[in-house]
Amino acid sequence: MNKTAQEQSLRACVETTMENYFRHLDGQPVNDVYNMVLAEIETPLLEVIMKHTRQNQTKASEILGLNRGTLRKKLKQYGLL
């Protein structure tokens, strides 16, 4: 797949963002980065998928490869349900 200058892989976006995050900590202690990153990524991911499926949880769970119960739990967790 060819990428234009405007297209950047998700991996590259995460890498750049995390490098910036650590660069700007200014000596502040940091913890629980994993959960912070998951919350930042999962929320918009779920929002877009639910919009794409017109709020159809069965279709969304199939697209995401998640059990429907797990999807519902995550939707509730992020206040999307």
N, C-alpha and C positions, 0 to 999 in steps of 0.2 A: 504494500500500500504506500503510495507516495503522499507525503505530507507537505502542504504549503507552509509558508512562514507563519500563517495564522493558526494552523492546526498544530497542536502539541499533544503528545500522548498523556493520558491520565498519570502514568508513572512519572513522566518528566515534570508535570505540574506538581505532584506531591513532593517530589525530590526538591524542586526549586523552593516551594513553600516551606518545607521543613528546614532547609538550609537558611532561609531568611528568618524563620522563627528562632532558631538557635543563635543566629548572628545578633539578633536584637534583644536577647535576654538580658544583656548587660549585667551578668553575674547573678541574676536572680535564680534561686533554686527552682528546679522543675521536677514534676513527677506526674504519673498517670497520663503520659503523652499518648500512649496507645489508645486509651478510651476517649481522649480528647479528639484524636484524629478520626476514630470510628464515628463519633457523634457528628463531626463536621462533614464527613463524607456520606454517611448513611441517610441523614435527613434530606438533603437535596436529591439523592438517588431515589429514595422512596417517594418523594413528592413528584418527581418527573415520571417514574414508572406508574404511579397511581393516576396521574393525569393522562398518560399515554393509554392506559387501559380503561379510562373513564370510570375509575374507582372500582373496577372489577378485581377483587382480591384473588380469585382463582387464577385469572390470567396473569396477574402481577406475580403471584407465587411461582407460576410456571416459568415466566421470563427470568425471575431472579434465581430459580433453582432452590427455592425455600419451601418448607412445609407451610401450608396456609395458616396453621396455628402460630408458627414462628413469625410469619409476616404480621399477623394481627398483634402479637406481642410487641414487635418493633414499632408498628404504627402507633400503638398506645404509648409506648415508651417516649416517643418523640412528639406526642400530642397531635398526631395526624389522624386520629380516629375518634 
